[in-house]
Amino acid sequence: MAFVYGSSNLKFNILILASALALMACHHHETGPSLALTAPAEKGPYVVKGSEAPIHSIAGGKVLAQLFFNETNHSNLGALSVLTLQPGAGVPMHNHPNSAEIIYILEGKMDMVIEGTAISASAGDAVHIPFAAQHSAKVSSDVPVKAVQLYVAPGPEQRFAKGPIVKPTQPQEGE
């Protein structure tokens, strides 16, 4: 089952995402077992600056994936990325057998199918994709979709790292 939460209050939506991440990390009712909460062998970094997080171009340049936290920098519990998908870009049906996914839409609109259920998510909405759920997505707005993506546990984001690294076309917020 997919859940979409809407609010114009960014702090409220970030709180929802953080709470969902914590709950998913501790236990997921569809899989039964809890994730192992072990400290990584190495610590840090505690901050990854937007200017230092690699941005990979995939899908023929229609998708940019900026990778912040993942197993490559000792985040063994989850992964955080920022995605930018151009109008018309899509993600074919797939699943993540060992990870759940949360997407928070910052800009644009996406039509998705999650476990056979069609949904639409726009700026200000958060989407939960359970562990191993079949899902797909397509940008349905005339503007790019920009979204924050979380995985619990990390791993699926590594497919983005196969694309070439590109430089941002505009300064990141706060820089």
C-alpha positions, 0 to 999 in steps of 0.5 A: 500500500502506498501513502501520500501525504500533502502539506504546504508546510516543509518542516511538517513534511520533513518531520513526517519523512524523518518519522517514517524513516525511523519507523521503517528502520526499526521494523516493517510489518510486511517483512516481519524482521527488524533491520540490524541496527549496528554501528558502521565500522567507520564514522562520518561524514556527518555533513555532506555539502551540496557542492561536494555530493556527486551528481550523476547523469542517467537515462540519457541525461533525463535524470540527475541523481545527487548522492549524499549519504549511502554505504560509500560514506558509512551510512549503513542504515539508509541512503539520501539522494536528490533527484531531478527528472525532466518532463516525460522522464520515467522509471520502469517497473522495478522493485528493491528486494531489500529496501523501502523507499520514501520520496518527497516531491519538492517540485513538479508532478509524478504519476506512479504505480505502486503494487498495481495502485495508480497514484499521483504525487505533486510538490509537497507530497511524500510517497512511501514505497514498501520493501520489495514493492513493484513500482514505476513513475513518470513525470506528468508535469511540464516542469522537472520533478525535483525530489528527495529520495530516502532508502532504508536500507541503502543499496538501490541508489548505487545504480545511479553511480554508474552514470557519469558525474556532471556539475550542477547547472545552478548553485545549490540552496544555501551556497 
